[in-house]
Amino acid sequence: MERLPGFRDFYPEPLPNQDVWSADVRNHIFETWRAVARCYGFREYDGPPLEPLELYIAKSGEEIVGQLYNFTDKGDRAVALRPEMTPTLARMVAAHERNYKKPIKWFAIPQLFRYERQQKGRLREHFQLNADIFGESDPAADAELLALLIDTLRAFKLTADDFVVRLSSRNAWQEFFNQRCSDPAKAYDFYQIIDKLEREDPAQSGAKLTALGFSLDDVRAFIQAAEPTAELALILANLVARGLSDFVKVDYNVIRGLAYYTGPVFEAFDKKGEFRAIAGGGRYDNLVKQVTGGKVNLPGLGFGMGDVVLTELLKARGKLKIQVVGLYYDIFWLIEDESLRLESLAYIQQLRDSGRAVDYPLTGVKSDKQFKRALEIKARVMFKLARTGTGLVFSVRNLIAKEERETTDFEEACKIAEAWLSSLS
């Protein structure tokens, strides 16, 4: 039976072929995401993968329904698999924001689902780093979030030659719109045109803008000038102070299609232009108010970074040389004498209780095959228990330095192994 289109199986290394996804790479990405987020003082949260359909409609409108895995559950409730994490987060923060000191800095690594056409870098499910700040309206929060995004990508050994964060402002575009149009009903259509400007045929974009009373040349001149607003200037100065200015530039081509953004917005792209956006986000000061029907009003901002594009980018740039977890054991216990299997298991358990990863043959196998297995799993030390005329003896072998020692004392054998393992780590 085949898996569903747009979904993935994650296999442990070594992979059966290059067309499947690596569980070890996924773990590496998750661990890196968590490590950097925690350095910035972000706390991890999570929420349910199934939410009321109304939650997503309240945020994005009825048109979102066509992109969702939605259905009526057995309780006759309209529900959907989460396509994004921010509505769940807004609901959670609104419910208990009084219990947390501001600013609230949280992150999550949810699996998200969208029923849409598959493209390069976009599947029907993906994992995503979500990092958000609530309760702070100062541009310093925007700079902090951008720095987190930049440092997360830097943690994967990506440099300013590999990616750039394109910084823009919905406020700047709103001012541009207001100076040229007095009909606020046209704003959403205008933003949609700007959002697709780089992907759509210029003649088509020009015709749409003309229909709304705008000029494509005027729009292009505004983008070309790239004049930072006061809030963007503060953000840029903050990043300059951190030594991160090489990773960001003002680019008003970025506008973010989602209607709820209210201030600075940004997207990270690879500089070669081979992939979709690596990450994107911005400020959404009205979202909590919108989700709660006006009961709670709390400024917020955040970004999302998906694992699909990130993995493809890291592969393309040769940045996925990771230590494979799961092919790596500290110790292999060779059982040559089957009459000593139970005694061996007792000592194996003690080694595992001490935190060491130990493998051994589950059934009787020839010694040469056991030795081959020890090499396959990259064990560094091998134990063997043998019976002599005077009792039991422990043989400890360094599989890297090819050194072997014997002792009748298990604690001494463990000390020998620990010394070798420490020197080889």
C-alpha positions in Angstrom: 0.0 0.0 0.0 1.4 3.4 -1.0 1.5 6.5 1.2 -0.8 9.4 0.4 0.4 11.9 -2.2 2.2 14.9 -0.6 3.1 13.0 2.6 6.5 11.6 3.7 8.0 8.5 5.2 11.1 9.2 7.4 13.6 6.4 7.4 16.7 6.0 9.7 20.1 6.1 8.0 21.5 4.6 5.9 18.6 5.5 3.5 17.4 2.8 1.1 17.6 5.4 -1.7 18.0 9.2 -2.2 14.2 9.7 -2.8 13.2 9.1 0.8 13.4 11.4 3.7 15.9 10.9 6.6 14.6 10.7 10.2 18.1 11.5 11.3 18.2 14.8 9.3 14.8 15.7 10.7 16.1 15.1 14.3 19.1 17.3 13.5 16.9 20.1 12.2 14.6 19.9 15.3 17.5 19.8 17.7 19.1 22.9 16.0 15.8 24.8 16.0 15.3 24.0 19.7 18.9 24.9 20.7 18.8 28.4 19.1 15.3 29.2 20.3 16.3 28.4 23.8 19.4 30.6 23.5 17.0 33.5 22.9 14.8 32.6 25.9 11.9 31.2 24.0 9.8 28.5 25.7 8.4 25.6 23.9 4.6 25.0 23.7 2.3 22.8 21.6 -1.4 22.5 20.8 -3.8 20.0 19.2 -3.4 19.1 15.5 -7.2 19.2 15.1 -9.0 22.5 15.7 -12.5 24.0 15.0 -12.8 25.0 11.4 -14.1 28.4 12.6 -10.7 29.2 14.1 -9.1 29.3 10.6 -12.0 31.1 9.0 -11.9 33.8 11.6 -8.2 34.4 10.7 -8.1 34.0 7.0 -11.6 34.0 5.7 -13.8 31.4 4.0 -11.4 30.9 1.1 -9.0 29.1 3.4 -11.4 26.1 3.5 -10.5 24.9 0.1 -6.9 24.4 1.3 -7.7 22.4 4.4 -8.2 18.8 5.4 -11.6 19.5 7.0 -14.5 17.4 7.9 -17.4 17.0 10.4 -16.4 14.8 13.3 -18.6 12.3 15.3 -19.7 15.1 17.6 -21.1 17.0 14.5 -18.4 19.6 14.8 -16.7 21.3 11.8 -13.0 20.6 12.3 -9.8 20.8 10.4 -6.2 19.5 10.6 -4.1 22.6 11.4 -2.7 24.3 8.3 -0.7 26.7 10.5 0.1 27.2 14.2 -0.5 30.9 14.7 -4.3 30.7 15.2 -3.9 28.0 17.8 -1.2 30.0 19.5 -3.4 33.1 19.5 -6.2 31.2 21.1 -3.9 29.8 23.8 -2.3 33.1 24.6 -5.7 34.9 24.7 -7.0 32.3 27.2 -4.1 32.6 29.7 -2.0 35.7 28.9 -2.6 37.1 32.4 -0.6 34.1 33.8 2.5 35.0 31.9 4.9 38.0 32.2 5.3 40.0 29.0 6.8 39.8 26.6 5.7 36.2 26.0 8.3 34.4 23.9 7.2 31.0 22.7 8.2 28.5 20.0 6.8 25.3 18.7 7.6 22.6 16.1 4.2 21.5 14.8 3.3 19.3 11.8 1.0 21.2 9.5 -1.4 20.0 6.8 -2.7 21.7 3.6 -4.7 20.1 0.9 -3.2 21.9 -2.1 -1.2 21.3 -5.3 2.3 20.0 -4.6 5.2 22.1 -5.9 8.9 22.1 -5.4 9.5 22.8 -1.7 5.8 22.4 -0.9 4.1 19.2 0.2 0.7 18.5 1.8 2.4 18.2 5.2 5.5 19.7 6.7 7.1 20.4 10.0 7.7 24.0 10.9 9.6 26.1 13.5 7.2 28.7 14.8 8.6 31.5 17.0 6.4 34.3 18.3 6.4 37.2 20.7 3.3 38.7 22.4 2.8 41.8 24.5 5.5 44.0 23.0 4.9 46.7 20.3 8.4 48.2 20.2 10.5 47.6 17.1 13.1 46.0 19.4 10.8 42.9 19.4 10.9 42.8 15.6 14.7 43.0 15.7 14.9 40.2 18.3 12.7 38.0 16.1 14.8 38.7 13.0 18.0 38.0 14.9 16.5 34.6 16.0 15.7 33.8 12.4 19.1 34.8 11.1 20.9 32.9 13.9 18.8 29.8 13.3 20.0 29.7 9.7 23.6 30.4 10.8 23.4 27.5 13.2 23.1 25.3 10.1 26.4 26.8 8.8 24.6 29.0 6.3 26.3 32.3 5.7 25.4 35.7 4.2 26.5 34.3 0.8 23.7 31.6 1.2 20.6 33.6 2.3 19.2 37.1 2.8 16.2 38.3 4.9 14.1 40.7 2.8 12.5 43.2 5.2 9.4 45.2 4.3 6.5 47.0 6.0 2.8 46.8 5.7 2.7 50.3 7.2 4.8 51.6 4.3 2.5 50.0 1.8 -0.6 51.2 3.6 0.7 54.8 3.4 1.5 54.3 -0.3 -2.1 53.0 -0.8 -3.7 55.8 1.2 -1.9 58.5 -0.7 -3.2 57.2 -4.0 -6.6 55.7 -3.2 -9.5 56.7 -0.9 -11.4 53.5 -1.2 -10.2 51.1 1.6 -12.3 48.3 0.0 -9.6 48.0 -2.7 -6.8 47.5 -0.2 -6.9 43.7 -0.1 -6.9 43.3 -3.9 -4.0 45.7 -4.1 -2.0 43.8 -1.6 -2.6 40.5 -3.4 -1.3 42.1 -6.6 1.9 43.3 -4.9 2.4 40.0 -3.2 2.4 38.2 -6.7 4.4 41.0 -8.5 7.6 39.0 -8.8 5.8 35.8 -9.9 3.2 37.2 -12.3 3.6 38.5 -15.9 4.2 42.3 -15.7 1.5 43.1 -18.3 -1.0 41.2 -16.2 0.1 42.9 -13.0 0.0 46.3 -14.7 -3.6 45.7 -15.9 -4.8 44.7 -12.5 -3.2 47.8 -10.9 -4.6 50.1 -13.5 -8.1 48.7 -12.8 -7.6 49.7 -9.2 -6.3 53.2 -10.1 -2.6 52.5 -9.6 0.4 52.7 -11.9 2.9 49.8 -12.3 5.7 52.3 -12.8 4.8 54.1 -9.7 4.8 50.9 -7.7 8.2 49.8 -9.1 9.7 53.2 -8.3 8.6 52.9 -4.7 10.1 49.4 -4.5 13.3 50.5 -6.1 13.8 53.4 -3.7 13.7 51.0 -0.7 13.5 53.9 1.7 13.2 52.5 5.2 10.4 53.8 7.4 11.2 55.0 10.9 10.3 51.6 12.4 12.4 49.7 9.8 15.3 52.1 10.5 15.2 51.2 14.2 15.2 47.5 13.4 18.1 47.8 11.0 20.1 49.8 13.6 19.4 47.1 16.2 20.7 44.4 13.8 23.8 46.5 12.9 24.6 46.6 16.6 24.5 42.8 16.7 26.8 42.5 13.6 23.9 40.9 11.6 23.4 43.7 9.0 24.9 41.6 6.2 22.0 39.2 6.4 19.1 41.7 5.9 18.0 44.3 3.3 14.9 46.5 2.8 12.9 45.0 0.0 9.3 46.2 -0.6 8.6 43.4 -3.0 7.8 41.5 0.2 4.3 42.2 1.5 3.0 38.9 2.8 -0.3 37.9 1.3 -2.0 37.1 4.5 -4.4 39.9 5.4 -3.6 40.1 9.1 -0.1 41.5 9.0 0.0 45.1 10.4 3.6 46.2 10.5 7.1 45.0 9.5 7.1 41.8 7.4 10.0 39.7 6.1 10.9 36.6 4.2 14.2 34.7 4.0 15.4 33.5 0.6 18.5 31.7 -0.7 20.6 34.1 -2.6 20.8 31.8 -5.7 17.1 31.9 -6.1 16.7 28.2 -6.4 14.0 27.6 -3.8 10.9 29.0 -2.3 11.1 31.3 0.7 13.0 29.6 3.6 11.0 31.4 6.2 8.5 34.3 6.5 6.6 36.3 9.1 6.0 39.7 10.6 3.9 41.7 13.0 0.2 40.9 13.5 -1.0 43.2 16.3 -4.7 42.6 15.6 -4.8 38.8 15.5 -5.5 38.0 19.1 -8.3 40.7 19.1 -9.6 39.2 15.9 -9.6 35.6 17.1 -11.2 36.5 20.5 -13.9 38.7 19.0 -12.3 41.8 20.7 -12.2 40.3 24.2 -8.4 40.3 24.3 -6.1 42.8 22.6 -2.4 41.9 22.6 0.3 42.9 20.0 2.1 39.9 18.4 4.7 39.0 15.8 6.2 35.8 14.7 7.7 33.7 11.9 7.6 30.2 10.5 10.4 28.2 8.9 9.4 24.9 7.2 11.6 21.8 7.1 11.0 20.9 3.4 12.7 24.0 1.8 15.3 24.1 4.6 16.3 20.4 4.0 16.5 20.9 0.2 18.7 24.1 0.7 21.0 22.4 3.2 21.5 19.4 0.8 22.2 21.7 -2.1 24.8 23.7 -0.1 26.4 20.6 1.3 25.5 21.5 4.9 24.0 18.2 6.0 27.2 16.4 7.2 25.7 15.3 10.5 26.6 12.6 13.0 24.0 9.9 12.3 22.1 9.0 15.5 21.0 5.4 15.4 24.0 3.9 13.6 26.2 4.8 16.6 26.7 2.6 19.6 29.2 3.0 22.4 29.6 -0.7 23.0 29.0 -4.0 21.4 28.8 -7.1 23.6 30.0 -10.2 21.8 28.4 -13.4 23.1 30.7 -16.2 22.1 29.7 -18.7 24.8 25.9 -19.2 24.8 26.0 -20.6 28.3 27.0 -17.1 29.4 24.1 -15.3 27.7 22.1 -14.6 30.8 25.2 -13.4 32.8 26.1 -11.2 29.8 22.6 -9.7 29.8 22.9 -8.7 33.4 26.1 -6.7 32.6 24.6 -5.3 29.5 21.8 -3.9 31.5 24.2 -2.3 34.0 26.0 -0.6 31.1 22.7 0.7 29.7 21.6 1.9 33.2 24.8 4.0 33.2 23.7 5.7 30.0 25.8 3.8 27.5 24.3 2.7 24.2 24.9 -1.1 23.9 24.1 -3.6 21.3 24.4 -7.4 21.3 23.2 -10.4 19.3 19.6 -11.4 20.2 20.3 -15.0 19.1 23.2 -17.3 18.7 25.4 -16.0 15.9 29.0 -16.9 14.8 31.6 -14.6 16.2 32.8 -13.3 12.8 29.2 -12.1 12.0 29.0 -10.5 15.4 32.2 -8.7 14.8 31.0 -7.5 11.4 27.8 -6.2 13.1 29.9 -4.2 15.7 31.7 -2.5 12.8 28.4 -1.8 10.9 26.9 0.0 13.9 30.1 2.0 14.5 30.6 0.6 18.0 33.9 1.9 19.5 34.3 -0.7 22.3 33.6 -4.4 22.4 33.0 -6.5 25.6 33.2 -10.3 25.8 32.6 -12.5 28.8 34.5 -15.8 28.9 34.8 -18.7 31.3 38.3 -19.8 32.6 39.4 -22.4 35.0 39.4 -19.9 37.8 36.2 -18.1 36.9 34.9 -15.4 34.6 37.1 -12.9 32.7 36.0 -9.7 30.9 37.7 -8.9 27.6 37.5 -5.2 26.6 38.6 -4.2 23.1 39.1 -0.8 21.6 37.8 -1.2 18.1 39.4 2.1 16.9 42.9 1.7 18.4 42.7 -2.1 18.1 43.9 -2.5 21.7 42.6 -5.3 24.0 42.7 -5.8 27.8 41.4 -8.5 30.2 40.2 -8.3 33.8 38.2 -10.4 36.2 36.6 -7.3 37.7 33.6 -5.8 35.9 34.1 -2.4 37.5 37.6 -2.4 36.2 36.4 -3.4 32.8 34.0 -0.5 32.8 36.7 2.0 33.8 38.9 0.8 30.9 35.9 1.2 28.5 35.1 4.7 29.9 38.6 5.9 29.5 38.7 4.7 25.9 35.3 6.2 25.1 36.2 9.5 26.6 39.4 9.7 24.5 37.5 8.8 21.3 34.6 11.2 21.8 
